[in-house]
Amino acid sequence: MKTKITVLFFFLLLVTWHIKAGNVTIIVTSIPANTPVGDHIYIAGNFTGWEPGNPNFILSTNSLSQLQIVIEGTGTLEFKFTRGGWDTVEGNANGGFLPNRTFTIGSSDTLGLTILSWEDTGGTTHTAAENVTVMDENFAMPQFNRTRRIWLFLPADYATSGKSYPVLYMHDGQNLFDIATSFAGEWEVDESLNTFFNDGKEVPIVVGVDNGGGDRIDEYTPWANPGYGGGDGDKYAQFVVETLKPYIDGNYRTKPERESTGVMGSSLGGLISFYIAVKYQDVFSKAGVFSPSFWFSDSCYSFAKTTGRKFPMQFYIMGGNNESGGLVQEMENMIDTLYAAGFSEEEIKLKIVPGGQHNEYLWRTQFPAAYEWLFLNPSSGIFDNKLIQKFSIKMVNGNLVFENHLDSSDSSVYQFQLYATDGRKISESTVYSGENIPIKPGLKGVFIAHISGSGITLTEKVLLFEP
C-alpha cells in the first residue's frame, strides 16, 4: 500500500509540473537612449544559470521593431537584462541598483517591460553636490597604459579660503557622490562632508578614482586568486602614489604630508586601501577599510606582518555581521596580525555593525564615523613629530637644499624623488642633510619633492628657478 501511495504522489507531482510548465513572450518596449549602438541585449536569470551573456538568450527584433524573447519554464522566473556582462546590467531610473525582476509562468502569455538605464552608463537624475566635479574623464594611468575618470570633492570654502587641506583618496569613484553613476546607491560622501563643514569641522579634498569595470578585480588585488584571477594591485598602488598624488599636490592646495593623507574603500576597494596604506606608510597615515576582501588571498596577512610598523598609522576596519560568513573573523585575524606587526591598540579601530550587509547602505551610513575617527580624532596622539617643522626642502642661492633644522650633525642617508605636477618622476637620488640636491640644469617651475629615510618622510611643493 505504501508503494502505491508513493507512486501516486510522484505521478501527481509530474502532472502538476506539466500543468504549470509554459512560456511567456517578454517584450522590451523601450531601452535607454544612451544604449551603445550594436550592443546585444541579453536576459539572465534563474533559468539561464545567471550567465549574463549567454548567446542563447539574446533578444531579437519583432515585426514591430521591439526586442523580444520567448522563455519557457515553470514557477517563478527571476531575471535581469544585460548587455553581456554584470558590469553592463540594467539599473533603475537613476542608474543605480535594480532588484531582480520576477514573473510567474501561467499568469500571462506576454510581458511588456521597459529598461530604464544601464549601470555602466548611468541614469538621468544626478545627486552630486555643487562642490563635486569630474577632474578628468581620461586621466592617464601609465602603469596600465589606460585612462580613468577622476572625481574631485573640494571643501565648500576652497575657492575663498586660501587654506590647504588634507586629502582622502577613495576607490570605486562611481559610487561616492552621484546616484546616477552608482552601482547600487551612492555613499553620499559629499553630503556627509558638507554637513561636517556646516558644523564648523575640517573637511578634506576627496579624490575619487573610478573602478575599471572588467579590470576592477585585477587592479584592486595585489595577489592572484586561483578562482578569480587578479594580482595587479601593486601597479594600481603605484598609480595612486607615483602619478595621481603628485598631480593632486601640484595642482591643488593640499597638505601633502603623510599625517594629512588617507585612503579608503570597500570590499576589494577595502583590500587595496589596506595594501596601499601598509606598503606606503611614508605617504599615508590613515586607512578606512570597509568590508575588506581579506578572503581573496591569505597573503594579505603575511604581507602585513612582514612589512611591519614603520610609521604611526590609523586603521579604521569596519564590517557587518550579516555579510559573508567569515568576514568578522577575517577582520579580527587581521587586527591580531597588525598587533604582531608592531601596531598599537590606539592605532586600530574595529567596528562590527549588527545586521550590516555588504552594500552601499552600510558604507554610506558608516562613512561619517570613520571620517571623524581618522581625521578629526583629537585624542589619537599618535603623530608626535611634525616633520615639516624639523625638516625643510627649499631653494637656497639657486640650489635645492634638504635640511634637518634640529640636528646639524645628522649624517643619515635619505632618498629623494622629484615629480612633475602631472605625476611624472623627474629625478631620483640619495641625499644628506644640508647638501645640495642634484637637479637637471634648466629645470624651472613648480614640482613635488619627496624625501624619505631614517624614520621620516616629507613631501613638499617646490618652486625651482634660476638665481
C-alpha positions, 0 to 999 in steps of 0.5 A: 500500500505504501508503494502505491501511495508513493507512486501516486504522489510522484505521478501527481507531482509530474502532472502538476509540473506539466500543468504549470510548465509554459512560456511567456513572450517578454517584450522590451518596449523601450531601452535607454537612449544612451544604449551603445549602438550594436550592443546585444541585449541579453536576459539572465536569470534563474533559468539561464544559470545567471550567465549574463551573456549567454548567446542563447538568450539574446533578444531579437527584433519583432515585426514591430521593431521591439526586442523580444524573447520567448522563455519557457519554464515553470514557477517563478522566473527571476531575471535581469537584462544585460548587455553581456556582462554584470558590469553592463546590467540594467539599473533603475531610473537613476542608474543605480541598483535594480532588484531582480525582476520576477514573473510567474509562468501561467499568469500571462502569455506576454510581458511588456517591460521597459529598461530604464538605464544601464549601470555602466552608463548611468541614469538621468537624475544626478545627486552630486553636490555643487562642490563635486566635479569630474577632474578628468574623464581620461586621466592617464594611468601609465602603469596600465597604459589606460585612462580613468575618470577622476572625481574631485570633492573640494571643501565648500570654502576652497575657492575663498579660503586660501587654506590647504587641506588634507586629502582622502583618496577613495576607490570605486569613484562611481559610487561616492557622490552621484546616484546616477553613476552608482552601482547600487546607491551612492555613499553620499560622501559629499553630503556627509562632508558638507554637513561636517563643514556646516558644523564648523569641522575640517573637511578634506579634498576627496579624490575619487578614482573610478573602478575599471569595470572588467579590470576592477578585480585585477587592479584592486588585488595585489595577489592572484586568486586561483578562482578569480584571477587578479594580482595587479594591485601593486601597479594600481598602488603605484598609480595612486602614489607615483602619478595621481598624488603628485598631480593632486599636490601640484595642482591643488592646495593640499597638505601633502604630508603623510599625517594629512593623507588617507585612503579608503574603500570597500570590499576589494576597494577595502583590500587595496586601501589596506595594501596601499596604506601598509606598503606606503606608510611614508605617504599615508597615515590613515586607512578606512577599510570597509568590508575588506576582501581579506578572503581573496588571498591569505597573503594579505596577512603575511604581507602585513606582518612582514612589512611591519610598523614603520610609521604611526598609522590609523586603521579604521576596519569596519564590517557587518555581521550579516555579510559573508560568513567569515568576514568578522573573523577575517577582520579580527585575524587581521587586527591580531596580525597588525598587533604582531606587526608592531601596531598599537591598540590606539592605532586600530579601530574595529567596528562590527555593525549588527545586521550590516550587509555588504552594500552601499547602505552600510558604507554610506551610513558608516562613512561619517564615523570613520571620517571623524575617527581618522581625521578629526580624532583629537585624542589619537596622539599618535603623530608626535613629530611634525616633520615639516617643522624639523625638516625643510626642502627649499631653494637656497642661492639657486640650489635645492637644499634638504635640511634637518633644522634640529640636528646639524650633525645628522649624517643619515642617508635619505632618498629623494624623488622629484615629480612633475605636477602631472605625476611624472618622476623627474629625478631620483637620488640619495641625499644628506642633510644640508647638501645640495640636491642634484637637479637637471640644469634648466629645470624651472617651475613648480614640482613635488619633492619627496624625501624619505629615510631614517624614520621620516618622510616629507613631501613638499611643493617646490618652486625651482628657478634660476638665481 
